[in-house]
Each structure stands twice: as C-alpha cells, then as structure tokens.
Amino acid sequence: MYRHSNALQLVAGRKGGEMIVHRLFLYAAIVASASFFIRRYIKVRASARAAARLDACLAARRRDASERGNRG
C-alpha cells in the first residue's frame, strides 16, 4: 500500500495533490458512464434494426403464403 500511495503522490505532485487525484477519478467516472451509455445506445439501435428485419421477414412470408393461397 505504501508504494501505491507514493505513486499517487508522484502523479499528483506535492501541492494540491488530492485535488488532481480527485479530478483524475472524476474523469475516469465520466468516461466510464459515457462509454456505458454509448454501448447501451448501440445495443438499442441494433435490437431495433433486428426487430425491423424480423418484421420484414414475417411480412414477406405472409405475402408468399397469401400468393400461394390465391393461386389455389
């Protein structure tokens, strides 16, 4: 643990070190939440695209079935 805190002091510098460390953690939290929301948005878009593809496929199958029914 001593080495870890020493590294943090080295990263932060002697004066105002805690503020810089807090800022680093804040940036890390912002990046993590942004990437989470971006991933979620991509997943929603992909699922919407898959649902549209499924609807198109089912419509085509219904159309084929109705054409076969009309031909008798």
SULRATA-V404392 format. One record per residue. N is the residue number from 1. RES is the residue in one letter. SS is DSSP state (a for helix, b for strand, c for the rest). D_LAST is the distance of its C-alpha to the last C-alpha in Angstrom with 2 decimals. Layout:
# SULRATA-V404392
n=N res=RES ss=SS d_last=D_LAST
n=N res=RES ss=SS d_last=D_LAST
This chain:
# SULRATA-V404392
n=1 res=M ss=c d_last=81.05
n=2 res=Y ss=a d_last=84.21
n=3 res=R ss=a d_last=82.69
n=4 res=H ss=a d_last=79.58
n=5 res=S ss=a d_last=81.66
n=6 res=N ss=a d_last=83.84
n=7 res=A ss=a d_last=80.80
n=8 res=L ss=a d_last=79.70
n=9 res=Q ss=a d_last=83.21
n=10 res=L ss=a d_last=83.10
n=11 res=V ss=a d_last=79.77
n=12 res=A ss=a d_last=80.93
n=13 res=G ss=c d_last=84.49
n=14 res=R ss=c d_last=87.53
n=15 res=K ss=c d_last=87.41
n=16 res=G ss=c d_last=84.40
n=17 res=G ss=a d_last=82.61
n=18 res=E ss=a d_last=80.77
n=19 res=M ss=a d_last=79.30
n=20 res=I ss=a d_last=77.88
n=21 res=V ss=a d_last=76.45
n=22 res=H ss=a d_last=74.87
n=23 res=R ss=a d_last=73.44
n=24 res=L ss=a d_last=71.97
n=25 res=F ss=a d_last=70.33
n=26 res=L ss=a d_last=69.05
n=27 res=Y ss=a d_last=67.51
n=28 res=A ss=a d_last=65.93
n=29 res=A ss=a d_last=64.44
n=30 res=I ss=a d_last=63.09
n=31 res=V ss=a d_last=61.50
n=32 res=A ss=a d_last=59.97
n=33 res=S ss=a d_last=58.47
n=34 res=A ss=a d_last=57.17
n=35 res=S ss=a d_last=55.48
n=36 res=F ss=a d_last=53.97
n=37 res=F ss=a d_last=52.48
n=38 res=I ss=a d_last=51.25
n=39 res=R ss=a d_last=49.55
n=40 res=R ss=a d_last=47.99
n=41 res=Y ss=a d_last=46.75
n=42 res=I ss=a d_last=45.21
n=43 res=K ss=a d_last=43.49
n=44 res=V ss=a d_last=42.08
n=45 res=R ss=a d_last=40.86
n=46 res=A ss=a d_last=39.24
n=47 res=S ss=a d_last=37.49
n=48 res=A ss=a d_last=36.25
n=49 res=R ss=a d_last=34.91
n=50 res=A ss=a d_last=33.19
n=51 res=A ss=a d_last=31.64
n=52 res=A ss=a d_last=30.36
n=53 res=R ss=a d_last=28.89
n=54 res=L ss=a d_last=27.17
n=55 res=D ss=a d_last=25.76
n=56 res=A ss=a d_last=24.46
n=57 res=C ss=a d_last=22.86
n=58 res=L ss=a d_last=21.17
n=59 res=A ss=a d_last=19.98
n=60 res=A ss=a d_last=18.52
n=61 res=R ss=a d_last=16.69
n=62 res=R ss=a d_last=15.34
n=63 res=R ss=a d_last=14.29
n=64 res=D ss=a d_last=12.54
n=65 res=A ss=a d_last=10.73
n=66 res=S ss=a d_last=9.78
n=67 res=E ss=a d_last=8.67
n=68 res=R ss=a d_last=6.41
n=69 res=G ss=a d_last=5.14
n=70 res=N ss=a d_last=5.24
n=71 res=R ss=a d_last=3.76
n=72 res=G ss=c d_last=0.00
